[in-house]
Amino acid sequence: MSPYPLDPVDATGPMRLVLTAFPSEAAANRAIESVLRARLAACAQSTAVHSRYWWKGRLRAEEEVVVVFKTVPKRVGALFRHLGERHPYDVPELIEIDVPRVHPPYLAYLAETLDADSPPPPLGGGSARARRPVARRARGAPRLGQTRARPRHRY
């Protein structure tokens, strides 16, 4: 059993990236097609990489294709199972990355693509832009962008 927790305790973002590596472009493309058709991710990006790693006591160097799947939190478990069952490696690298902040239109695209029946994601009080609380300025403190010295003007 692994000493590392399986469930991300601090994952709170509205989007997840799932990374994995494949031995060839053909294998990566088959996986991407399968995942997208199952609607477990809205999109995927792949790139060729040169990997160096330890495997069975030996240092290895291989050409691989890394794929980044973009999905929503509720699809990650199914995506892990899907990839794990079909992956060509004995020990596939499956990594979830929590994305805490996402451009609202892209988040809406994810929700619409992966779960058309879900309500639209919260965008901060119904507006298109999330609002931050306004901090009070201490008495006598300069305003943001304001300096104590008067600006010099050259004429």
N, C-alpha and C positions, 0 to 999 in steps of 0.2 A: 504494500500500500504506500502511496506517496505521502510524504510529510507536508505537502502543500495543499491548501484548501481547494476544493473543486468548484465551489460557488464563490464568485467575486462578491465580497462583502460590501465594497465601496462603489460598485457599479451603479451609477445613477443617471447616466446620460440617456438621451432618447434614441441613440444610434449605436450600432456596433460594427466593428471591422473584424472579419475573421480571416486570418492569414494561414496559408499552407503552401507547401512546395511540392512540385511534381517532377518526375524524371524526364519529361519531354513536353514539348508544346502540344502534341497530339493528346497526351493524357490530361493535360491542363484544360484543353478545349472540350474534351468529353465531360470532365467534371463541371466546367462552367455551364455547358449546355444542360446537363442533368439538373443542376441546382436551380438555374433560372426557370426551367420548365416546371419544376416543383414549387416555384414561387417561395423559395427559402431565402433568396437574396434578390434585391432589385437590380443589381448590376455587379460586374466583376472586372477587375483589371489584372492583366498578367504582364510579367516582364521576365526576360531571361537574366539569370544571375550565375555567378561562379561561386559555388559553396565549398567551404572547407569545414570538416566536422570529424568527430570521433565516432567510429562505428565498429563494434565488436573488437575493441582493443587496438584498432588501427586508425591512423589519421588518413582521411579520404579527401579527395578533391573531385568535384563533379560539376557539370553544367546542369542547372535545374531551371524550372520556371516557377516563380513565386506568383501566387494568385491572392488578390485581396478582394474578398466578398463584402459588399455593403448591405447591411440588413438592420432589422429592428430587434430589440431585446427578446421579444417573445418567440422569435424564429431561431435563435442561436442554438438551443438544445437540439432541435430537429435538424439543423444544418450540421452540427457536430456528428450526430448519428448518421446522417446521409453520407457525409464525406468519409467517416470512419469505416462504414460498411463497404464502400466502393473504392477506397484509396489503394493505389498500387504498392505503397510502402508497408512494410511490416509494422513500423511504428511511425504513423503519420504525425507530422507537426501540425497541430491544430491550435491556433492561438486566437483568443478573443481580446479585442481592445475596446474599452469603453470610450465613447466619444461624448464628452460632456456638453459640447456646444455645437450646434448645427445651424446653418443658414435656414431660416424658416421655410422658404420655398422648396429647398431640397428635402427637408423633413416631411413636408406635405407630399412631395413626390414619392418618398419611401412609403408613407402610410397608404397613399392611393394605389401604389403598385403592389404592395404586399398584403394589404388588408383593406379592400375597398369598402367593407362594411363598418370599419372602425370610425369613431368620430374624429374630426380633424384634431391634430395635436394642439395642445395649449400654446398660445403665442403671447401670453402676458396680458390678460384682461381683454381679449378680443381684438386687440390691435395687431398690426402686422409686425410690430417691434416690441420685444420684451422691455419692460421698464425697470430701471434700477432705482432703489431708494435714494433720495436726495439727502446728502449729508449737510448738516447745518454748519455754517461758517462761524468761526469764533469771532467775537466782537473785536473789531480793529484789524482782523486778518485781511490781507489783500484778496480780491476776487481772483478766480482762476484766470491766468493769462495777464493779470495786472501786476505791475511791479510798483515798488514804492517810489522809485525815481520817475520823474516826468520824462517822456520820450523827447529826444532832440530831433528837431526838424531842420533839414538843410534846405535853404531856398536859393 
